[in-house]
Amino acid sequence: MTTRRRPSFFSPLGIAAAAALVVVVVALTVTLGPVLFSPGSLNAQARTTTLGGVASHARLGNHCEACHTAPWSSQTMADKCLGCHSDVAGQVSGKTGLHGQLAAMRSAPCGDCHPDHHGPNGALTSLDESTFPHDVTGFTLSGHREKDKGGRFTCADCHPKGYAGAFDQAICTSCHAAIDAAFMKQHEAAYGADCLACHDGGDEAKVDHSKFPFKLTGKHASVPCGGCHGSAKSMRDFQKTPQDCSSCHAKDDEHKGSFGRQCGDCHTTAGWGDATFEHSVFPVDHGTDQQKSTCQTCHPNGTSTYTCFGCHAHTTSNVIGEHEGRSLAQLKDCIECHAGGKSGDD
């Protein structure tokens, strides 16, 4: 007859060992608190201002519930973070700033970029350059994929001291000077050291033209920089670029200058087609069935002046005789009295 052996766990010795373990765990939990389950100490680098009543995460002590939520709670850890970090909460709710743009793009927990429990001096920001959407910062990495001597860029290449505070543009200068020192010396002398004023990380320089008097609207918005600034070698050259239409378009003027240099009187930046002109002072259909008026009929020398003599064959003596008491200078501006082009309009 074979006798079945009970598992050793249910033996008196096994039960006693399990009970002793439970006692030890309970005792340590009571003595040490949540530290028993902590993956590491919190960051102790103090801020100049307090958030949530503390100047650093380490000041929270063993109050894990300050950041962590219970599994059954409807509140998330991100909610806890934003409860203290009100400045970030304002960006998220207002969809402004870096955090506001990130929140609009994706719903990611704060801990994805801001870990802790890495010791008193552990980094509170850790980014994955392969997944972080750097474009939302206003600086794309499309032109910074590969280093000049090979190898991919890492976050630390441009942010050696971390991500707090404004980006140090001296890093741009030192990196590009190592590629071409002579060019960088000339470039900085001409345009200054504010690289981000013109460059956003792409392959071409970018400038917010809306900040300048000449706005890039309509077809002007798609014109490359070199189309207007091809010979510019310094900031002064950019500032001296002509801002009137005729300077660029005179060579394409099918009117051959007959309408003057103020193209904007009839045209918009939407294109040369569908030109409009509000001819409210004098009817543009003035004339007869036998002789239709054109722009050149009244404006043979350009739109800045006009004449009625060419069509009506007036002579100076006839005009003076019919307008007694008027000077010859007054009689040259016919529409002052004849706005409709008729003899009775006086």
C-alpha positions as CSV (number, residue, x, y, z in Angstrom):
1,M,0.0,0.0,0.0
2,T,1.4,3.4,-1.1
3,T,1.1,6.4,1.2
4,R,0.6,9.9,-0.4
5,R,3.0,12.5,1.0
6,R,1.7,16.0,1.7
7,P,3.5,19.0,0.1
8,S,6.2,20.3,2.4
9,F,4.6,23.8,2.4
10,F,1.7,22.4,4.4
11,S,3.9,20.7,6.8
12,P,4.1,22.1,10.3
13,L,7.5,23.5,9.5
14,G,6.4,25.1,6.3
15,I,3.4,26.8,7.9
16,A,5.6,28.0,10.7
17,A,8.1,29.5,8.2
18,A,5.3,31.2,6.3
19,A,3.9,32.7,9.4
20,A,7.4,33.9,10.5
21,L,7.8,35.6,7.1
22,V,4.5,37.4,7.4
23,V,5.4,38.6,10.8
24,V,8.8,39.9,9.5
25,V,7.2,41.7,6.5
26,V,4.5,43.3,8.8
27,A,7.2,44.4,11.3
28,L,9.4,45.9,8.6
29,T,6.4,47.7,7.0
30,V,5.4,49.2,10.4
31,T,9.0,50.1,11.1
32,L,10.2,51.3,7.7
33,G,6.9,52.2,6.1
34,P,6.6,52.4,2.3
35,V,10.4,52.5,2.0
36,L,10.4,48.8,1.9
37,F,8.8,48.9,-1.5
38,S,10.5,52.0,-2.9
39,P,12.7,51.5,-6.0
40,G,15.1,54.2,-4.8
41,S,15.4,57.5,-3.1
42,L,13.8,60.6,-4.5
43,N,15.5,63.7,-6.0
44,A,16.6,66.1,-3.3
45,Q,17.7,69.0,-5.5
46,A,15.8,71.9,-4.0
47,R,13.8,74.5,-6.0
48,T,13.9,78.2,-5.2
49,T,10.1,78.1,-4.8
50,T,7.9,75.4,-3.1
51,L,5.3,73.4,-4.9
52,G,2.7,71.5,-2.9
53,G,4.4,72.7,0.2
54,V,7.8,71.2,-0.5
55,A,11.0,72.4,-2.4
56,S,12.0,68.9,-3.6
57,H,10.5,65.5,-4.1
58,A,12.7,64.1,-1.3
59,R,10.9,66.4,1.1
60,L,7.8,64.3,0.6
61,G,9.3,61.7,2.9
62,N,7.5,58.4,2.9
63,H,4.2,59.8,1.7
64,C,3.9,57.8,-1.5
65,E,0.3,58.8,-1.9
66,A,1.4,62.3,-2.7
67,C,2.3,61.1,-6.2
68,H,1.0,57.6,-6.5
69,T,-2.7,56.6,-6.7
70,A,-4.5,53.5,-5.7
71,P,-5.2,51.0,-8.5
72,W,-9.0,51.5,-8.0
73,S,-8.8,55.3,-8.0
74,S,-10.1,57.3,-11.0
75,Q,-7.3,59.8,-10.5
76,T,-4.1,59.3,-12.4
77,M,-0.5,60.0,-11.4
78,A,-0.5,62.8,-14.0
79,D,-3.4,64.4,-12.1
80,K,-1.2,64.4,-9.0
81,C,1.7,65.9,-10.8
82,L,-0.4,68.8,-12.2
83,G,-1.9,69.4,-8.8
84,C,1.5,70.6,-7.6
85,H,3.0,71.9,-10.9
86,S,0.4,74.5,-11.6
87,D,2.5,76.2,-14.2
88,V,2.5,73.1,-16.3
89,A,-1.2,72.6,-15.6
90,G,-1.8,76.0,-17.1
91,Q,0.0,75.1,-20.3
92,V,-1.9,71.9,-20.6
93,S,-5.4,73.5,-20.1
94,G,-4.5,76.4,-22.3
95,K,-2.8,74.3,-25.0
96,T,0.2,76.7,-24.8
97,G,3.9,76.2,-24.3
98,L,5.8,72.9,-24.7
99,H,3.6,70.9,-22.3
100,G,0.4,72.2,-23.9
101,Q,1.5,71.2,-27.3
102,L,2.7,67.8,-26.1
103,A,-0.6,67.1,-24.4
104,A,-2.5,68.1,-27.5
105,M,-0.5,65.7,-29.6
106,R,-0.6,62.7,-27.3
107,S,-1.8,61.6,-23.9
108,A,1.4,60.5,-22.2
109,P,2.0,60.2,-18.5
110,C,4.4,62.7,-17.0
111,G,6.7,59.9,-15.9
112,D,7.6,59.1,-19.5
113,C,9.8,62.1,-19.6
114,H,10.2,62.9,-15.9
115,P,11.3,59.8,-13.9
116,D,12.4,59.8,-10.3
117,H,13.7,57.4,-7.6
118,H,17.1,57.6,-9.2
119,G,18.8,59.1,-6.1
120,P,19.1,62.5,-4.6
121,N,20.9,63.9,-7.6
122,G,19.2,61.8,-10.3
123,A,18.0,63.5,-13.5
124,L,14.3,64.5,-13.4
125,T,14.1,64.8,-17.2
126,S,15.0,61.9,-19.5
127,L,14.1,62.0,-23.2
128,D,14.2,59.4,-25.9
129,E,15.6,61.2,-28.9
130,S,14.1,58.6,-31.2
131,T,10.5,59.2,-30.1
132,F,10.4,62.7,-28.7
133,P,8.5,65.1,-31.0
134,H,11.1,67.8,-31.1
135,D,9.2,69.9,-33.6
136,V,6.8,71.1,-30.9
137,T,9.7,73.0,-29.3
138,G,10.0,75.2,-32.4
139,F,13.2,73.5,-33.5
140,T,13.0,70.6,-35.9
141,L,15.7,67.9,-36.0
142,S,15.3,67.3,-39.7
143,G,18.6,69.0,-40.4
144,H,20.3,67.4,-37.4
145,R,20.1,63.7,-37.9
146,E,23.6,62.8,-38.7
147,K,26.8,64.5,-37.4
148,D,29.3,65.9,-39.8
149,K,31.8,63.1,-39.0
150,G,29.2,60.4,-38.9
151,G,26.9,59.0,-36.2
152,R,23.5,60.2,-35.0
153,F,23.0,63.1,-32.7
154,T,21.9,62.4,-29.1
155,C,20.1,64.7,-26.7
156,A,23.3,65.3,-24.7
157,D,25.1,66.6,-27.8
158,C,23.0,69.8,-27.7
159,H,21.9,69.6,-24.1
160,P,25.1,68.6,-22.1
161,K,23.8,70.3,-18.9
162,G,20.2,69.0,-19.1
163,Y,17.0,70.7,-20.2
164,A,16.4,73.3,-17.6
165,G,16.5,77.0,-18.7
166,A,17.0,78.5,-22.1
167,F,19.1,76.6,-24.7
168,D,22.7,77.8,-24.9
169,Q,23.2,78.9,-28.5
170,A,27.0,78.9,-27.9
171,I,26.7,75.1,-28.6
172,C,25.5,75.9,-32.1
173,T,28.5,78.1,-32.7
174,S,31.1,75.7,-31.3
175,C,29.7,72.8,-33.3
176,H,29.5,74.6,-36.6
177,A,32.8,76.3,-36.1
178,A,34.4,72.8,-35.9
179,I,33.0,72.2,-39.3
180,D,34.0,75.5,-41.0
181,A,35.6,78.0,-38.6
182,A,36.1,80.7,-41.4
183,F,32.5,80.6,-42.4
184,M,31.2,80.8,-38.9
185,K,33.4,83.8,-38.1
186,Q,32.1,85.6,-41.2
187,H,28.5,84.5,-40.5
188,E,28.5,85.8,-36.9
189,A,30.1,89.1,-38.0
190,A,27.3,89.6,-40.5
191,Y,24.3,88.3,-38.7
192,G,25.2,88.0,-35.0
193,A,25.2,85.1,-32.6
194,D,21.4,84.7,-32.2
195,C,21.2,81.5,-34.4
196,L,17.6,80.8,-33.5
197,A,16.4,84.1,-34.9
198,C,16.9,82.7,-38.4
199,H,17.3,78.9,-38.0
200,D,14.8,76.3,-36.7
201,G,16.9,73.2,-37.3
202,G,15.8,72.6,-40.8
203,D,18.1,72.6,-43.9
204,E,17.2,76.2,-44.7
205,A,17.1,79.4,-42.7
206,K,13.7,80.4,-41.5
207,V,12.6,83.9,-40.5
208,D,9.2,85.0,-39.1
209,H,8.6,87.7,-41.7
210,S,5.4,88.8,-40.0
211,K,7.5,90.7,-37.5
212,F,8.9,92.9,-40.3
213,P,7.1,95.8,-42.1
214,F,6.9,93.9,-45.4
215,K,4.5,91.0,-44.8
216,L,4.7,87.8,-46.9
217,T,1.1,87.3,-48.0
218,G,-0.4,85.6,-51.1
219,K,2.2,84.4,-53.6
220,H,5.0,86.2,-51.8
221,A,4.7,83.6,-49.0
222,S,6.1,80.8,-51.2
223,V,9.0,82.8,-52.7
224,P,12.3,81.4,-51.4
225,C,14.5,83.9,-49.4
226,G,17.0,84.1,-52.3
227,G,14.2,85.4,-54.6
228,C,14.4,88.8,-52.8
229,H,17.6,88.5,-50.8
230,G,19.9,86.6,-53.2
231,S,22.8,88.9,-52.9
232,A,22.5,89.7,-49.2
233,K,25.7,89.1,-47.3
234,S,24.9,90.9,-44.0
235,M,21.9,92.0,-41.9
236,R,22.4,95.5,-43.4
237,D,21.9,94.0,-46.8
238,F,18.6,92.4,-45.7
239,Q,17.4,95.7,-44.3
240,K,18.2,97.6,-47.5
241,T,16.1,95.2,-49.7
242,P,13.5,97.4,-51.6
243,Q,10.0,97.0,-50.4
244,D,8.1,98.5,-53.4
245,C,6.5,96.3,-56.1
246,S,8.2,98.0,-59.0
247,S,11.7,97.1,-57.8
248,C,11.0,93.4,-58.4
249,H,8.3,93.5,-61.0
250,A,9.2,96.3,-63.4
251,K,10.9,93.9,-65.8
252,D,7.6,92.0,-66.0
253,D,5.4,95.0,-66.3
254,E,3.2,94.6,-69.4
255,H,2.1,98.2,-69.0
256,K,5.6,99.4,-69.6
257,G,5.4,101.8,-66.8
258,S,2.4,103.6,-68.2
259,F,0.4,103.2,-65.0
260,G,3.2,104.3,-62.7
261,R,5.1,102.3,-60.1
262,Q,2.3,101.7,-57.5
263,C,1.3,98.2,-58.6
264,G,-0.8,97.8,-55.4
265,D,-3.3,100.3,-56.7
266,C,-4.8,97.6,-59.0
267,H,-3.1,94.3,-58.0
268,T,-2.8,92.2,-54.8
269,T,-0.3,89.6,-53.8
270,A,-2.8,86.9,-54.8
271,G,-1.5,87.2,-58.3
272,W,-1.5,89.5,-61.4
273,G,-4.9,88.2,-62.6
274,D,-8.2,89.7,-61.6
275,A,-6.8,93.2,-61.2
276,T,-9.3,95.6,-59.7
277,F,-9.4,99.4,-59.6
278,E,-12.0,101.5,-57.9
279,H,-12.6,104.3,-60.5
280,S,-15.2,106.1,-58.4
281,V,-14.1,109.7,-59.3
282,F,-14.8,109.4,-63.0
283,P,-16.9,106.7,-64.9
284,V,-14.6,104.3,-66.7
285,D,-17.3,103.7,-69.4
286,H,-17.0,107.4,-70.5
287,G,-17.1,107.7,-74.2
288,T,-19.4,106.9,-77.2
289,D,-20.3,103.8,-79.2
290,Q,-17.9,105.2,-81.9
291,Q,-15.0,105.8,-79.5
292,K,-14.5,103.6,-76.4
293,S,-12.2,104.9,-73.8
294,T,-9.2,103.0,-72.6
295,C,-6.8,103.7,-69.7
296,Q,-4.4,105.3,-72.1
297,T,-7.1,107.6,-73.6
298,C,-7.1,109.7,-70.4
299,H,-3.7,108.7,-69.0
300,P,-1.3,108.8,-71.8
301,N,1.6,109.6,-69.5
302,G,0.7,107.2,-66.6
303,T,-2.1,107.1,-64.0
304,S,-0.6,110.0,-61.9
305,T,-2.0,112.5,-64.4
306,Y,-4.9,112.7,-66.8
307,T,-6.1,114.8,-69.8
308,C,-9.3,115.5,-71.5
309,F,-7.8,117.3,-74.5
310,G,-6.8,114.3,-76.5
311,C,-10.3,113.0,-76.8
312,H,-12.4,116.2,-76.9
313,A,-9.9,118.1,-79.1
314,H,-10.1,121.2,-76.8
315,T,-7.8,124.1,-77.5
316,T,-6.4,126.2,-74.7
317,S,-8.1,129.3,-76.1
318,N,-11.5,127.7,-76.3
319,V,-11.3,126.4,-72.8
320,I,-10.3,129.8,-71.4
321,G,-13.0,131.5,-73.3
322,E,-15.7,129.1,-72.0
323,H,-14.5,129.4,-68.4
324,E,-14.3,133.1,-67.7
325,G,-12.7,133.9,-64.4
326,R,-10.8,130.6,-64.2
327,S,-7.0,130.4,-64.3
328,L,-5.3,128.0,-66.8
329,A,-4.0,125.9,-63.9
330,Q,-7.5,125.4,-62.6
331,L,-8.8,124.5,-66.1
332,K,-6.3,121.5,-66.3
333,D,-8.2,119.7,-63.6
334,C,-11.5,119.2,-65.5
335,I,-13.1,116.6,-63.2
336,E,-13.0,119.1,-60.3
337,C,-16.2,120.5,-61.9
338,H,-17.1,117.8,-64.4
339,A,-16.9,114.7,-62.3
340,G,-19.3,112.8,-64.6
341,G,-17.6,114.0,-67.7
342,K,-20.6,116.0,-68.9
343,S,-20.9,119.7,-69.6
344,G,-23.8,120.1,-67.2
345,D,-21.8,118.7,-64.2
346,D,-20.7,122.1,-62.8
